[in-house]
Structures are given as C-alpha cells and as structure tokens.
C-alpha cells in the first residue's frame, strides 16, 4: 500500500505502488480537463454579462495565463518540499469553486481576481498531478503519462458540450454550481488514493534533503542546460497544438468556405485522434521507447500540417488535422515524463520548468499567430508548422533524457 513503513531497525521504507493510485491521478487529470472544457463555452457568456470588449476579455484571459505560469514554478517548489500528493489534494479542492467565483464576480476588477484564482490553481494542480503521475510511473515500472493526458483530453471533450447544454438549460450560475458539484464529487473520491510520494520524500530526508528555492531553479542553468532544451521541445509541441484549437475552425470557414456546422470538424477530428492515441500511447512508449516515439510522432504531425496547410480540398484538410492529432498526442506527455526523470533535478522542478515553457507558448502564440495570419493567411501558418515539427524532431535526437 502507498504508505511509508519501517524496517526492522526502525528506518523508513519507501511507499509501495497500488493500482488505485494510478486511477486517482487519472481522475485528477480528468477533473482538470473537465473544468477547462466547461470554461470554454462560458467565455461568451462572461463577455455578454459584463458587457466588455474583446480586448478587455483578452486581458482577463491573460490574467488566467499569468496565474498559471506563476503557479507552475511555485507549485513545483511546494511539491518538492511536501510531495505531489498533498499539492494535488489541496489545489484540486481550491480549483473546484473557480468557475463559481467567476459567475459571482460583479465587475471587471473582481473578475480579474477570479481569473487569477482559476489560473493559479489550474496551473499548480497541473504541475503536481504530472509529478504524481511520474511517481506512479517509477513505482509501477511502466508508462502511464500518455493515458493520463488522454483522461485530460476526455475531460475537455465531455466538459465542453455538457457545459454548453448546462448554460442553455440552467444559466450561468446554475452551470457553475453544477460544475462545482460534479467536479467536487470526483475530487473528493480521489483524495485518499494518490500515490503518497510525500512519504517518499520523508524517506529521502533521512539520507539527503536539499532545500529547494527559485534560486536553485536558476542555478540549474549551467549544469542542467538540457532541461531547458527539453522545455523548448515542450514549447514547440504546445504551440502547434494550440494553433489547431484557436484557428482550425476559422481556417475551414474563411479559407475553404466551410459552413459553421462543418468548420468544427477539423478540431473534432484532431481531438478524437489525439484522445485515442493518448490512451494507446503508454503501450507504444513501453514498446518503442520515448525517444523513438517522440521522433516519429513529430514527423507524423509534420505530415499532417503539410496536408492541412497545402491541400486545396476541404476533406483533405480535415484529414490533415486528423493526422496532426495522431502525431501531437504523445509529444507533450513524453516531454513531461522526461522532465520528471531528468538526471540531477527533482521531478517536480523538472516538470515545472518544462510545463512553464509549454504554457508560455500556449499563452503567447495566439497573439503572434493572429498577427501573422492577418498578413499572410492561416494556410501559411499551418504549412510552416510542418517545418517547425521537423526541427523539433531533430532537436529531440540530442536529448539524452528522452532516451532514458
């Protein structure tokens, strides 16, 4: 069971793996994605309720991103000191009322605080649950990160349509209360089953305990430069994924004349194949290794973006996004796992650095891509990502952490 026990001489023994820990961390991923999925259809409702412009709404969304970025590294420090199980437990509780706080916010200033709250606990939970998944992987001796991210994708896929239905049926406040109840039940159900790597830290404390701080994160640069290269791989994996989320429907509608009902098919094809491949990904990684899987995945995604950006016919463009989902699905889980086992760096810190790089890409890319799209068109962006992913594949060949 996942508790620290003592040996005959009274020394602490590391916790043992149990299968319920694997499903508890999967539930955390699902809950996190479920809240994200419910947030998406709430955005236009928020803008209408507060009567705010797109620029003000964009500033509020940036507050969410800034909160997530700050929390990723803060959460990494806390996770290193207290264990990922404790941080997942507390941050998941504090994330649950996030959407309700936004619904209760009467003006822009308080909404900004609520958005910051949502971003902080979304980001801190994200880093901690990835660290806990790495701990489970190590204890289990088999990969689980891809399927954990599959549960996150599943949470988003179920949360978004359910959220739209709940908003139309019960209104803004009723929707938020419903999400609080549903997510709260899931979070409470997982509380007692996380892999208790806080106990593992107690075992390590008997031999060697290092105080961790933001200063030590910066001090990693000279001797742990590879973790930053891994972060660049995360950045280059997040940005193409985010571009499909943000721009694929507009691309089909504007460049290929697709009606509104059809325009969403590109993202649906991408999301469906991504979720499927993430659930299959652990077996693929166990068989072929992370380095080879990442390399081939990047090349497959490159082919998908070439189809999406260069094809004339609408069906082939949708096929291109479907191929993108096949390729991109396991790239982010692989770099997270690699960050969590990077030699000489505590798992939570490695994941925090890699995730911060990835989230910074997701935060900054929409504005940059919007500027490029306005001047050169979306087809150019998608075609360019084909080249970017070939470069990402080449960069991965130099990273020893992907071959461990």
SULVEN-V920298 format. One record per residue. RES is the residue in one letter. PHI is phi in radians with two decimals (NA if undefined). PSI is psi in degrees with one decimal (NA if undefined). OMEGA is omega in radians with two decimals (none if undefined). Layout:
# SULVEN-V920298
res->RES phi->PHI psi->PSI omega->OMEGA
res->RES phi->PHI psi->PSI omega->OMEGA
This chain:
# SULVEN-V920298
res->X phi->NA psi->164.6 omega->-2.99
res->X phi->-1.55 psi->57.9 omega->3.02
res->X phi->-2.32 psi->152.6 omega->3.10
res->X phi->-1.40 psi->133.9 omega->3.10
res->X phi->-2.08 psi->-176.3 omega->-3.12
res->X phi->-2.03 psi->150.6 omega->3.05
res->X phi->-1.48 psi->-177.7 omega->-3.11
res->X phi->-1.06 psi->-30.2 omega->-3.12
res->X phi->-1.61 psi->10.0 omega->3.07
res->X phi->1.57 psi->-0.6 omega->-3.14
res->X phi->-1.34 psi->151.0 omega->3.12
res->X phi->-1.23 psi->143.6 omega->3.07
res->X phi->-1.97 psi->144.8 omega->-3.11
res->X phi->-1.10 psi->149.4 omega->3.12
res->X phi->-1.14 psi->152.6 omega->3.13
res->X phi->-1.74 psi->150.9 omega->-3.13
res->X phi->-1.32 psi->142.6 omega->2.97
res->X phi->-2.39 psi->149.8 omega->-2.99
res->X phi->-1.10 psi->-28.1 omega->-3.14
res->X phi->-1.10 psi->-27.0 omega->3.11
res->X phi->-1.16 psi->-35.4 omega->3.14
res->X phi->-1.14 psi->-39.5 omega->-3.13
res->X phi->-1.39 psi->-27.7 omega->3.09
res->X phi->-1.16 psi->-45.6 omega->-3.14
res->X phi->-1.20 psi->-31.8 omega->3.05
res->X phi->-1.11 psi->-38.9 omega->3.09
res->X phi->-1.11 psi->-36.7 omega->3.09
res->X phi->-1.10 psi->-44.4 omega->3.10
res->X phi->-1.06 psi->-44.4 omega->-3.14
res->X phi->-1.08 psi->-44.4 omega->-3.12
res->X phi->-1.09 psi->-42.2 omega->3.13
res->X phi->-1.08 psi->-48.2 omega->3.11
res->X phi->-1.14 psi->-33.2 omega->3.14
res->X phi->-1.10 psi->-42.9 omega->3.10
res->X phi->-1.15 psi->-42.6 omega->3.09
res->X phi->-1.04 psi->-44.0 omega->3.12
res->X phi->-1.06 psi->-38.5 omega->3.13
res->X phi->-1.29 psi->-24.8 omega->3.13
res->X phi->-1.22 psi->-36.3 omega->-3.06
res->X phi->-0.98 psi->-53.0 omega->-3.14
res->X phi->-1.27 psi->-10.6 omega->-3.14
res->X phi->-1.42 psi->-18.2 omega->-3.06
res->X phi->-1.02 psi->-53.6 omega->3.13
res->X phi->-1.11 psi->-31.0 omega->3.10
res->X phi->-1.14 psi->-42.4 omega->3.11
res->X phi->-1.09 psi->-45.6 omega->-3.13
res->X phi->-1.07 psi->-40.1 omega->-3.14
res->X phi->-1.23 psi->-41.4 omega->-3.10
res->X phi->-1.12 psi->-41.0 omega->-3.13
res->X phi->-1.55 psi->-7.2 omega->-3.11
res->X phi->0.94 psi->52.1 omega->-3.10
res->X phi->-1.92 psi->155.8 omega->3.13
res->X phi->-1.39 psi->171.2 omega->3.12
res->X phi->-1.12 psi->-33.8 omega->-3.13
res->X phi->-1.18 psi->-40.7 omega->3.10
res->X phi->-1.16 psi->-41.3 omega->3.09
res->X phi->-1.07 psi->-40.1 omega->3.10
res->X phi->-1.07 psi->-38.6 omega->3.11
res->X phi->-1.15 psi->-38.0 omega->3.10
res->X phi->-1.14 psi->-40.3 omega->3.11
res->X phi->-1.12 psi->-36.0 omega->3.09
res->X phi->-1.11 psi->-36.9 omega->3.08
res->X phi->-1.01 psi->-40.7 omega->3.08
res->X phi->-1.05 psi->-46.9 omega->-3.12
res->X phi->-1.15 psi->-40.4 omega->3.12
res->X phi->-1.11 psi->-43.2 omega->3.10
res->X phi->-1.05 psi->-40.9 omega->3.14
res->X phi->-1.14 psi->-42.2 omega->-3.13
res->X phi->-1.13 psi->-44.7 omega->3.12
res->X phi->-1.08 psi->-43.3 omega->-3.07
res->X phi->-1.20 psi->-29.1 omega->-3.11
res->X phi->-1.05 psi->-47.1 omega->-3.12
res->X phi->-1.37 psi->-38.0 omega->3.07
res->X phi->-1.08 psi->-44.8 omega->3.11
res->X phi->-1.10 psi->-33.5 omega->3.11
res->X phi->-1.12 psi->-42.3 omega->3.11
res->X phi->-1.10 psi->-46.1 omega->3.14
res->X phi->-1.13 psi->-38.6 omega->3.12
res->X phi->-1.12 psi->-39.7 omega->3.12
res->X phi->-1.13 psi->-34.6 omega->-3.09
res->X phi->-1.46 psi->-36.8 omega->-2.96
res->X phi->-2.06 psi->-8.1 omega->-3.14
res->X phi->1.70 psi->142.1 omega->-3.09
res->X phi->-1.17 psi->-30.4 omega->-3.12
res->X phi->-1.09 psi->-40.7 omega->3.13
res->X phi->-1.18 psi->-42.1 omega->-3.09
res->X phi->-1.21 psi->-40.4 omega->3.07
res->X phi->-1.05 psi->-42.8 omega->-3.09
res->X phi->-1.05 psi->-49.5 omega->-3.08
res->X phi->-1.30 psi->-42.6 omega->-3.11
res->X phi->-1.18 psi->-33.8 omega->3.11
res->X phi->-1.16 psi->-39.5 omega->3.06
res->X phi->-1.06 psi->-42.8 omega->-3.08
res->X phi->-1.36 psi->-20.5 omega->3.06
res->X phi->-1.30 psi->-33.7 omega->-3.01
res->X phi->-0.89 psi->-45.8 omega->-3.12
res->X phi->-1.47 psi->7.8 omega->-3.03
res->X phi->-1.00 psi->-48.5 omega->-3.12
res->X phi->-1.20 psi->-32.4 omega->3.10
res->X phi->-1.15 psi->-38.5 omega->3.09
res->X phi->-1.06 psi->-38.4 omega->3.12
res->X phi->-1.16 psi->-41.7 omega->3.13
res->X phi->-1.15 psi->-31.1 omega->-3.13
res->X phi->-1.44 psi->-12.1 omega->-3.07
res->X phi->-1.27 psi->121.5 omega->-3.03
res->X phi->-1.50 psi->-16.0 omega->-3.09
res->X phi->-2.55 psi->177.2 omega->-3.05
res->X phi->-1.13 psi->-40.9 omega->-3.08
res->X phi->-1.09 psi->-47.0 omega->-3.14
res->X phi->-1.23 psi->-33.4 omega->3.07
res->X phi->-1.10 psi->-37.9 omega->3.11
res->X phi->-1.06 psi->-41.9 omega->3.08
res->X phi->-1.11 psi->-42.3 omega->-3.14
res->X phi->-1.12 psi->-38.3 omega->3.10
res->X phi->-1.15 psi->-39.4 omega->3.10
res->X phi->-1.10 psi->-42.9 omega->3.09
res->X phi->-0.99 psi->-49.6 omega->-3.12
res->X phi->-1.05 psi->-44.5 omega->-3.13
res->X phi->-1.16 psi->-41.5 omega->-3.12
res->X phi->-1.08 psi->-50.1 omega->-3.05
res->X phi->-1.41 psi->-23.9 omega->2.99
res->X phi->-1.15 psi->-46.7 omega->-3.12
res->X phi->-1.19 psi->-44.4 omega->-3.13
res->X phi->-1.13 psi->-40.5 omega->3.08
res->X phi->-1.14 psi->-39.7 omega->3.14
res->X phi->-0.99 psi->-51.1 omega->-3.14
res->X phi->-1.12 psi->-42.0 omega->-3.09
res->X phi->-1.20 psi->-39.4 omega->-3.12
res->X phi->-1.25 psi->-31.8 omega->3.04
res->X phi->-1.17 psi->-39.1 omega->3.09
res->X phi->-1.13 psi->-40.1 omega->3.12
res->X phi->-1.15 psi->-36.5 omega->3.09
res->X phi->-1.12 psi->-38.2 omega->3.08
res->X phi->-1.10 psi->-41.8 omega->3.11
res->X phi->-1.07 psi->-41.0 omega->3.11
res->X phi->-1.16 psi->-41.2 omega->3.09
res->X phi->-1.00 psi->-45.6 omega->-3.12
res->X phi->-1.15 psi->-43.3 omega->-3.11
res->X phi->-1.22 psi->-35.4 omega->-3.09
res->X phi->-1.43 psi->-28.7 omega->-3.10
res->X phi->1.37 psi->15.8 omega->3.12
res->X phi->-2.53 psi->154.0 omega->-3.11
res->X phi->-1.23 psi->140.0 omega->3.00
res->X phi->-2.36 psi->-7.1 omega->-2.98
res->X phi->-1.08 psi->-40.3 omega->-3.11
res->X phi->-1.09 psi->-45.9 omega->-3.14
res->X phi->-1.21 psi->-30.6 omega->3.04
res->X phi->-1.06 psi->-44.7 omega->3.08
res->X phi->-1.18 psi->-27.7 omega->3.02
res->X phi->-1.10 psi->-40.0 omega->3.08
res->X phi->-1.14 psi->-35.5 omega->3.08
res->X phi->-1.09 psi->-46.2 omega->3.11
res->X phi->-1.07 psi->-40.6 omega->3.12
res->X phi->-1.11 psi->-38.2 omega->3.08
res->X phi->-1.06 psi->-43.4 omega->3.11
res->X phi->-1.16 psi->-40.8 omega->-3.11
res->X phi->-1.16 psi->-34.1 omega->3.11
res->X phi->-1.50 psi->-31.8 omega->-3.09
res->X phi->-1.22 psi->-41.7 omega->-3.06
res->X phi->-1.11 psi->-52.7 omega->3.12
res->X phi->-1.17 psi->-37.0 omega->3.09
res->X phi->-1.11 psi->-39.5 omega->3.12
res->X phi->-1.10 psi->-41.6 omega->3.10
res->X phi->-1.08 psi->-42.4 omega->3.11
res->X phi->-1.14 psi->-44.5 omega->-3.12
res->X phi->-1.12 psi->-39.3 omega->3.13
res->X phi->-1.11 psi->-42.2 omega->-3.13
res->X phi->-1.24 psi->-29.0 omega->-3.06
res->X phi->-1.59 psi->-41.1 omega->-2.99
res->X phi->-2.04 psi->-6.0 omega->3.14
res->X phi->1.46 psi->177.1 omega->-3.06
res->X phi->-1.05 psi->-50.9 omega->-3.08
res->X phi->-1.20 psi->-42.6 omega->3.12
res->X phi->-1.08 psi->-37.6 omega->3.09
res->X phi->-1.08 psi->-47.6 omega->-3.10
res->X phi->-1.12 psi->-40.3 omega->3.11
res->X phi->-1.13 psi->-41.3 omega->3.12
res->X phi->-1.08 psi->-43.2 omega->3.12
res->X phi->-1.12 psi->-40.5 omega->3.11
res->X phi->-1.02 psi->-45.9 omega->-3.11
res->X phi->-1.15 psi->-49.1 omega->-3.09
res->X phi->-1.12 psi->-45.8 omega->-3.14
res->X phi->-1.21 psi->-37.9 omega->3.13
res->X phi->-1.06 psi->-41.4 omega->3.11
res->X phi->-1.07 psi->-42.7 omega->-3.13
res->X phi->-1.15 psi->-44.5 omega->-3.11
res->X phi->-1.14 psi->-44.1 omega->3.14
res->X phi->-1.13 psi->-38.4 omega->-3.13
res->X phi->-1.11 psi->-27.6 omega->-3.10
res->X phi->-1.59 psi->-9.8 omega->-2.93
res->X phi->-0.96 psi->-39.2 omega->-2.97
res->X phi->-1.69 psi->8.7 omega->-3.00
res->X phi->-2.13 psi->0.7 omega->3.11
res->X phi->-1.10 psi->148.5 omega->3.05
res->X phi->-1.14 psi->121.9 omega->-2.97
res->X phi->-1.49 psi->74.9 omega->3.11
res->X phi->-1.34 psi->-5.7 omega->2.94
res->X phi->-1.08 psi->-37.8 omega->3.07
res->X phi->-1.17 psi->-35.2 omega->3.11
res->X phi->-1.13 psi->-37.8 omega->3.08
res->X phi->-1.11 psi->-36.2 omega->3.11
res->X phi->-1.11 psi->-36.8 omega->3.08
res->X phi->-1.11 psi->-46.4 omega->-3.12
res->X phi->-1.16 psi->-29.0 omega->-3.12
res->X phi->-1.10 psi->-28.5 omega->3.13
res->X phi->-1.18 psi->-23.1 omega->-3.11
res->X phi->-1.85 psi->-54.6 omega->-3.10
res->X phi->-2.64 psi->118.4 omega->-3.13
res->X phi->-2.17 psi->121.0 omega->-3.13
res->X phi->-1.95 psi->127.8 omega->3.05
res->X phi->-1.19 psi->133.0 omega->-3.11
res->X phi->-1.94 psi->144.4 omega->-3.09
res->X phi->-2.62 psi->173.1 omega->3.08
res->X phi->-1.14 psi->-30.0 omega->3.08
res->X phi->-1.06 psi->-39.2 omega->3.11
res->X phi->-1.22 psi->-29.5 omega->3.06
res->X phi->-1.08 psi->-44.4 omega->3.11
res->X phi->-1.19 psi->-33.2 omega->-3.12
res->X phi->-1.21 psi->-14.0 omega->3.13
res->X phi->-1.25 psi->-18.3 omega->-3.00
res->X phi->-0.96 psi->-49.3 omega->-3.09
res->X phi->-1.14 psi->-41.3 omega->-3.03
res->X phi->-1.74 psi->-13.0 omega->-3.11
res->X phi->-2.17 psi->41.0 omega->-3.07
res->X phi->-1.04 psi->-29.3 omega->-3.13
res->X phi->-1.05 psi->-30.0 omega->3.14
res->X phi->-1.15 psi->-29.7 omega->3.10
res->X phi->-1.35 psi->-33.2 omega->3.01
res->X phi->-1.12 psi->-37.6 omega->3.08
res->X phi->-1.13 psi->-38.2 omega->3.07
res->X phi->-1.07 psi->-38.0 omega->3.09
res->X phi->-1.11 psi->-39.6 omega->3.05
res->X phi->-1.05 psi->-39.7 omega->3.10
res->X phi->-1.12 psi->-44.0 omega->3.10
res->X phi->-0.99 psi->-47.5 omega->-3.09
res->X phi->-1.29 psi->-12.0 omega->3.05
res->X phi->-1.59 psi->-37.9 omega->-3.12
res->X phi->-1.21 psi->-42.3 omega->-3.01
res->X phi->-1.11 psi->-48.0 omega->3.08
res->X phi->-1.07 psi->-38.9 omega->3.11
res->X phi->-1.08 psi->-46.5 omega->3.13
res->X phi->-1.14 psi->-31.9 omega->-3.13
res->X phi->-1.13 psi->-34.6 omega->3.11
res->X phi->-1.22 psi->-41.2 omega->3.11
res->X phi->-1.06 psi->-44.5 omega->-3.01
res->X phi->-1.43 psi->-33.8 omega->-2.88
res->X phi->-2.15 psi->-11.0 omega->-3.02
res->X phi->-1.12 psi->-43.6 omega->-3.13
res->X phi->-1.12 psi->-42.5 omega->3.11
res->X phi->-1.11 psi->-38.5 omega->3.14
res->X phi->-1.07 psi->-46.1 omega->3.13
res->X phi->-1.14 psi->-38.2 omega->-3.11
res->X phi->-1.28 psi->-44.2 omega->-3.02
res->X phi->-1.45 psi->-45.0 omega->-3.04
res->X phi->-1.58 psi->-23.2 omega->-3.07
res->X phi->-2.15 psi->8.1 omega->3.02
res->X phi->1.12 psi->27.1 omega->-3.13
res->X phi->-1.32 psi->137.3 omega->3.04
res->X phi->-1.15 psi->165.0 omega->-3.07
res->X phi->-1.00 psi->-40.1 omega->-3.10
res->X phi->-1.12 psi->-28.8 omega->-3.10
res->X phi->-1.60 psi->-27.0 omega->-3.02
res->X phi->-1.04 psi->-31.6 omega->-3.14
res->X phi->-1.35 psi->-6.5 omega->-3.10
res->X phi->-1.14 psi->-31.1 omega->-3.13
res->X phi->-1.07 psi->-48.8 omega->3.13
res->X phi->-1.20 psi->-34.3 omega->3.10
res->X phi->-1.11 psi->-43.5 omega->3.11
res->X phi->-1.10 psi->-43.8 omega->3.13
res->X phi->-1.10 psi->-48.2 omega->-3.08
res->X phi->-1.15 psi->-40.4 omega->-3.13
res->X phi->-1.11 psi->-48.0 omega->-3.14
res->X phi->-1.22 psi->-32.2 omega->3.11
res->X phi->-1.14 psi->-46.5 omega->3.14
res->X phi->-1.09 psi->-43.0 omega->3.13
res->X phi->-1.06 psi->-47.7 omega->-3.09
res->X phi->-1.20 psi->-28.9 omega->3.10
res->X phi->-1.22 psi->-35.8 omega->3.09
res->X phi->-1.27 psi->-27.9 omega->3.07
res->X phi->-1.51 psi->-14.0 omega->-2.95
res->X phi->-1.11 psi->-35.5 omega->-3.10
res->X phi->-1.07 psi->-42.9 omega->3.11
res->X phi->-1.13 psi->-39.1 omega->3.11
res->X phi->-1.12 psi->-43.4 omega->-3.14
res->X phi->-1.16 psi->-40.6 omega->3.12
res->X phi->-1.09 psi->-34.9 omega->-3.08
res->X phi->-1.42 psi->-42.8 omega->-3.00
res->X phi->-1.88 psi->-11.8 omega->-3.12
res->X phi->1.55 psi->153.4 omega->-3.08
res->X phi->-1.16 psi->-41.7 omega->-3.09
res->X phi->-1.06 psi->-49.0 omega->-3.13
res->X phi->-1.18 psi->-40.0 omega->3.14
res->X phi->-1.11 psi->-42.4 omega->3.13
res->X phi->-1.11 psi->-44.8 omega->-3.11
res->X phi->-1.05 psi->-50.8 omega->-3.11
res->X phi->-1.15 psi->-38.2 omega->3.13
res->X phi->-1.07 psi->-44.0 omega->3.13
res->X phi->-1.09 psi->-39.5 omega->-3.14
res->X phi->-1.21 psi->-38.6 omega->3.07
res->X phi->-1.11 psi->-44.2 omega->3.11
res->X phi->-1.08 psi->-36.1 omega->3.10
res->X phi->-1.07 psi->-42.1 omega->3.11
res->X phi->-1.11 psi->-41.7 omega->3.13
res->X phi->-1.06 psi->-44.6 omega->3.13
res->X phi->-1.17 psi->-32.8 omega->3.08
res->X phi->-1.11 psi->-43.6 omega->3.07
res->X phi->-1.07 psi->-46.8 omega->-3.06
res->X phi->-1.12 psi->-39.0 omega->-3.06
res->X phi->-1.51 psi->-26.2 omega->-3.01
res->X phi->-1.89 psi->-13.3 omega->-3.11
res->X phi->-1.32 psi->146.8 omega->3.12
res->X phi->-1.59 psi->-38.8 omega->-3.06
res->X phi->-1.46 psi->143.5 omega->-3.12
res->X phi->-1.04 psi->-43.9 omega->-3.14
res->X phi->-1.04 psi->-39.7 omega->-3.12
res->X phi->-1.22 psi->-31.3 omega->3.07
res->X phi->-1.14 psi->-43.6 omega->3.12
res->X phi->-1.13 psi->-40.0 omega->3.06
res->X phi->-1.04 psi->-39.0 omega->3.10
res->X phi->-1.03 psi->-44.4 omega->3.12
res->X phi->-1.19 psi->-33.0 omega->3.06
res->X phi->-1.07 psi->-44.0 omega->3.11
res->X phi->-1.14 psi->-36.9 omega->3.08
res->X phi->-1.00 psi->-42.2 omega->3.12
res->X phi->-1.08 psi->-40.2 omega->3.10
res->X phi->-1.04 psi->-40.5 omega->-3.07
res->X phi->-1.41 psi->-45.8 omega->-3.04
res->X phi->-1.29 psi->-20.2 omega->-2.97
res->X phi->-0.89 psi->-47.1 omega->-3.01
res->X phi->-1.77 psi->1.7 omega->-3.10
res->X phi->-1.20 psi->-47.6 omega->3.14
res->X phi->-1.16 psi->-46.6 omega->3.08
res->X phi->-1.00 psi->-36.9 omega->-3.12
res->X phi->-1.17 psi->-44.4 omega->-3.12
res->X phi->-1.22 psi->-30.5 omega->3.05
res->X phi->-1.13 psi->-46.6 omega->3.11
res->X phi->-1.05 psi->-43.0 omega->-3.14
res->X phi->-1.12 psi->-38.2 omega->3.08
res->X phi->-1.12 psi->-35.3 omega->-3.13
res->X phi->-1.30 psi->-14.7 omega->3.14
res->X phi->-2.13 psi->20.1 omega->-3.11
res->X phi->-1.12 psi->129.2 omega->-3.06
res->X phi->-1.01 psi->130.7 omega->3.04
res->X phi->1.44 psi->2.3 omega->-3.12
res->X phi->-2.20 psi->132.7 omega->3.13
res->X phi->-1.01 psi->139.7 omega->-3.06
res->X phi->-0.93 psi->-45.9 omega->-3.09
res->X phi->-1.11 psi->-35.8 omega->3.14
res->X phi->-1.24 psi->-42.8 omega->3.10
res->X phi->-1.03 psi->-45.7 omega->3.12
res->X phi->-1.14 psi->-40.2 omega->3.14
res->X phi->-1.05 psi->-43.1 omega->3.14
res->X phi->-1.16 psi->-47.9 omega->-3.12
res->X phi->-1.10 psi->-43.4 omega->-3.13
res->X phi->-1.17 psi->-36.9 omega->3.11
res->X phi->-1.08 psi->-41.5 omega->3.06
res->X phi->-1.05 psi->-46.4 omega->-3.11
res->X phi->-1.10 psi->-46.0 omega->-3.12
res->X phi->-1.16 psi->-33.7 omega->3.11
res->X phi->-1.10 psi->-34.4 omega->3.07
res->X phi->-1.16 psi->-44.6 omega->3.13
res->X phi->-1.13 psi->-29.4 omega->-3.10
res->X phi->-1.39 psi->-41.3 omega->-3.03
res->X phi->-1.60 psi->-24.9 omega->-3.01
res->X phi->-1.09 psi->-43.0 omega->-3.07
res->X phi->-0.96 psi->-42.5 omega->-3.13
res->X phi->-1.16 psi->-43.8 omega->-3.13
res->X phi->-1.14 psi->-46.1 omega->-3.13
res->X phi->-1.14 psi->-35.1 omega->3.09
res->X phi->-1.08 psi->-40.9 omega->3.11
res->X phi->-1.13 psi->-45.3 omega->-3.13
res->X phi->-1.13 psi->-42.6 omega->-3.12
res->X phi->-1.10 psi->-37.3 omega->-3.13
res->X phi->-1.11 psi->-33.0 omega->-3.07
res->X phi->-1.70 psi->-28.9 omega->-3.03
res->X phi->-2.18 psi->-13.1 omega->3.13
res->X phi->1.69 psi->155.1 omega->-3.10
res->X phi->-1.26 psi->-29.4 omega->3.13
res->X phi->-1.05 psi->-38.5 omega->3.12
res->X phi->-1.10 psi->-40.9 omega->-3.14
res->X phi->-1.09 psi->-49.3 omega->-3.10
res->X phi->-1.15 psi->-38.5 omega->3.09
res->X phi->-1.14 psi->-38.0 omega->3.14
res->X phi->-1.13 psi->-33.9 omega->3.12
res->X phi->-1.11 psi->-24.2 omega->3.06
res->X phi->-1.06 psi->-42.4 omega->3.12
res->X phi->-1.24 psi->-41.7 omega->3.14
res->X phi->-1.02 psi->-41.2 omega->-3.10
res->X phi->-1.27 psi->-29.8 omega->3.01
res->X phi->-1.12 psi->-41.4 omega->3.09
res->X phi->-1.13 psi->-38.4 omega->3.10
res->X phi->-1.11 psi->-41.7 omega->3.09
res->X phi->-1.06 psi->-42.3 omega->3.13
res->X phi->-1.13 psi->-41.2 omega->3.13
res->X phi->-1.10 psi->-36.9 omega->-3.10
res->X phi->-1.10 psi->-25.3 omega->-3.14
res->X phi->-1.14 psi->-23.3 omega->-3.10
res->X phi->-1.58 psi->-2.6 omega->-3.01
res->X phi->-1.74 psi->108.4 omega->3.14
res->X phi->-1.12 psi->-30.1 omega->-3.09
res->X phi->-1.13 psi->-22.5 omega->3.10
res->X phi->-1.40 psi->-9.5 omega->-3.10
res->X phi->-1.87 psi->2.9 omega->-3.13
res->X phi->-1.37 psi->NA omega->none
